[in-house]
Amino acid sequence: MSSVLISLGANMPGAWGVPLETLRQAISELRRLSLTVDNVSALYETEPVGGISQPRYLNAVIAAKASISPATLLRRLKQVERRAGRRLGVRWGPRPLDLDIIDFAGTRYGWPQGRRQRGRLVLPHPEAHRRAFVLVPLLDVAPHWRHPVLGTSARILLARAGPQRRGVRRVLDSRWIMCDQAIS
């Protein structure tokens, strides 16, 4: 079994309901994909990236064990996104579900990356080290994680993100999967 970190995000209703319901259903779906979910971060409300006017996101990160290859996991994550209602759209646009492999057992694949191609596997995730909305919840589930290529800790990477961190606000603790509290 390989250790995996997966980020989850949603900012619009989809086939499974509002973003909070979608993220809960996504974790249920991930448990059916040959993944053992070990830990789930708190839930964070975050500013969207990319300059497109859209609602704030809900984001989380899970730590899991996988008995499948990274490529198979990526294909299955994309299938889950489609079942949740995601369709190809504007880059960095709103979406009912976004699932990304942040790290797969320290695997380095496709680095250094050149121009990124949609659907092409790059590990670790090529933007994770720059994104506070990934690094903050990642620290909940993997506080000692180091970027496999850069060799830098998540804490240092987050410090480098600077003011971006202000756009990340914890809204529910790790029990958000089970609670009935509404998030607007």
N, C-alpha and C positions, 0 to 999 in steps of 0.2 A: 504494500500500500504506500502510495506517495502522498506527502503533505501538500495541500493546495490552499491557496488564498484566492477567494472569489469576491469581487465587489458587486454590489447590487444597487441599482438606482431606479427611480421612477418619479415622474412629475406630471403625469396625466392619466385619466381613467382609461382602462382598457377592458379586455374581455373578462378579467377577474375582478373588476371594480376599481375603486379609488387606489392611489398609490400604496397606502398602508396594506390594504387587502391583497394587492398584487404582490408585494414583497413577501408577505406571509405565505401566499400560495406558491411563489417561486421557490421558497425554501422547502416546502413540501415536495415540489417537483424535483428539486435537486437531490433530495433523499432517495428518490426512485432511480437515480442515474448512476448507480454504483458508487455513490458518495456516502461517506459517513460524516455527518456534520458534528464536529467536535465542539465548536464554540461559535457564538454569534455576538457581534458587537452591539453596542447601543445603537439607537436609531438617531440619525442626524438630519437636520434640515439644512440645505446648502444652496448657495447661489449657483445659478446655471453658468456654464462656461461657454464662451464663443460669441458673446455679444448679441445673440438673438433674443428678442423679447419673449419670455416664457415664464411659467410658474417656477417657484423654487422646487428643488428636488428633495426627496427622502433618500438617504444613502445608508448603507451598512456594509460590513465585510464579514464573511464567514471563513473559519478555518475548518478544513475538512481533510479526509483521507480518500484517495481515489484509487481504484483498481483498474483504471483504463488509461489509455495514452492521452497526452495533451491534445493531439489533433481530434481524437474521438470526443474528448470532453468539450472542446470548442464547438464541434458540430452539434452536440447535444444541447449546449447552452443556447445556441442560435435557434434550435427547435423550440426550446422553452420560451424564448423571447417571442417567437412567432405565435405560439399558442396563447400568449398573454396579450396579443394584439399588435405587436410591433411590426411595422413595415418599413421598407427603405424610405428614407426621407432626407431632409436637410442635415448636413453634418453638424453635430452638436445641437440639433434641434430637440424639441420636446419628444418624449417617448413614454409609453406605458411601462416598459421594462428595459433595463440595460444590464447585462451580465458580462463581466470581464474576468478573465483569468489574470490575476496579478502576479502570482508566482506558482510554479509547479515544481516542487522539490528542488528549488535552486537551479532548474534547467535554464541554460542559455541557448536561445534559438533565434536566429535572425538579427543578432546584434553584431556590429553596429548597424542600426537600421538606416536605410536610405529613405526614399519616398515611400510612405506607408500605403499598402494596398488593402482595400476593404476585404475582410474575410481571411487575410493572410495571418497566420500565427506568428507572433513575436513574443518571446519570453525572456525575461520578465516583461510585463506589460510596458510598452514603450513610453507611456506618459505618466504612469503611476507615481514616479518619484517627484513629479512636479505638481501633483494635485492634492491639496489639503483635504478635499472631500473623500479621498481614498486613504490618505495617511492617518487622519484622525481616527476613523473607525478601525483601521488596521492595527493601530497601537492597542486597541481594546483586546484584540484576540491574539496578537503576536508582538508583544512589547519588545522582544529582543531581535526582531526580524532585521536582516541586513539585505540591502539590494544586491542580488547575485552578480551583477556586472560592475556596479559602482563601488561595492564593498562598504557602503555608507549605511548607518543605522536609520531607521524610520524617523527617529527623533531629530536627528540632524537634518534629514531631508525636509521634515516639517518646518524646522526653524528657518530653512532656506526659502520656504514658500512665503514667508513674510506676511504681509497684510491679507493675503488670500485666506489665512486661517480665520480671520474675523467673520467670514461668510459661512462658517460651519458652526451650527448650534445644536447641541444635544437636546433632543425632545423626549426621548424615552430610553430607559435603561435596557439591558439585554433581555428583559422579560417581555419586550414589546411583541414578541411572537404570540404570546398567550393572552395579553391583556385586551380589554375592550375599549380602552381610551381612544377617543377620536383625535385625529390630527387634521387640521384644516389645510 
